[in-house]
Amino acid sequence: MDGRLSFTVPWSFDLGYKSALFETDPVLQLGVSVNILSENQSFRFGVVNLFTIGGNISETPCVDRLFRDFHCGTGLPWVDRPSPSKGDAQIYTFNYRLDF
């Protein structure tokens, strides 16, 4: 296969969010992809979210009239709240294309 080789860098940037009860820091996510092209076929393989910079999450509990802490979104007791997810799971991709 006598083809062309190229690299791409899939990326995303989020400015974050801040409220009285929830805060996320800005985040930059970078990946890498290798592309091999020939006359009638192409290969692409890579990974998304290879590097994540920033994106820390912090939450503050809501408090009811009896001064009990609970998760504002789910209503669960604060100790049973779901862990916040940064969405930084690495996704591996492989594509093959044949043109005829």
N, C-alpha and C positions, 0 to 999 in steps of 0.2 A: 504494500500500500504506500504509494508515493504521494503524500499529502502535505497539507499546511497544518501547522501547529499554532495554537493561540491560547492565551490564558485570559480569564475574566475574573473579576473580583466582585461577587454579589455583596451588597452592603445595605444596611439600613441604619437610620439615625432617628432617635426619638428624643424630644426635648424634655420629657418627663412630665410630672403632674404633681400639684400640691394642693391639698385641701386641709381642713381642720383635723380630719381623721385618717387621711391616707396620703402618702408621699412616695413618688418614684423619682429617682435621680435620672438625669439624661443618660442615654445608652447608645453606644456604637457597636454594631455587630458586623463582622467581616467573615467572608468565606473565600473559597478559591475553586475555580473550575478549569479543567483542561479540555480543550476542544481540538479534535483531529479531523480534518476534512480531506476527502479525496474526491475523485470525479463523480462517483455515484453513491458514496456512503459517508457517514459521519459518526464519530464517537464523541460523547461528552461524559465526563465523570468529574465529580466534585463533592464538596461539602459546604453546607450553609451553616452559619453561626459557628465557624471554627474558632473565632476569637470574639469574646464579649468584653467590652470595656464599660464599666459603670452599671447602671440599672438597679442599684440597691433599692429595696422596698421597705418602707416602715409603716406600720399601722398603729392607731391609737384606739383603744376600746371605747365603746359607748357605755354609759352608766345609767342604770335604772333608778327609780325612786328609793330603792333599798340599798343603793350604792354597790350593786353587783355589776361586775364587768361582763360585757357580752360583745360578740362580733356583730357589728352594725349591719352587715349585708345578709348574714344567715340567721342571726338571732341565737346562735349557739353560745354556751358559756365560753368566755375568753380562753380558758385552758383547752377547750375542745375545738377551737377554730381551725379552719383549713390553713395550711401553710401557703403563703403567697408564692406564686410562680413567676419567675422572671422571663419565661418564654425563650430560654436560651438553649434548648435541646438541639444537638447537632443532627442534621438531616443529610444523609449520604444519597447521592443520585448517580445513576448510570443510564445513559440513553444511547441507543443505536438506531441509526436511520439508514435505510437502503432505498435509493431512488431507482426506478426502472421504467 
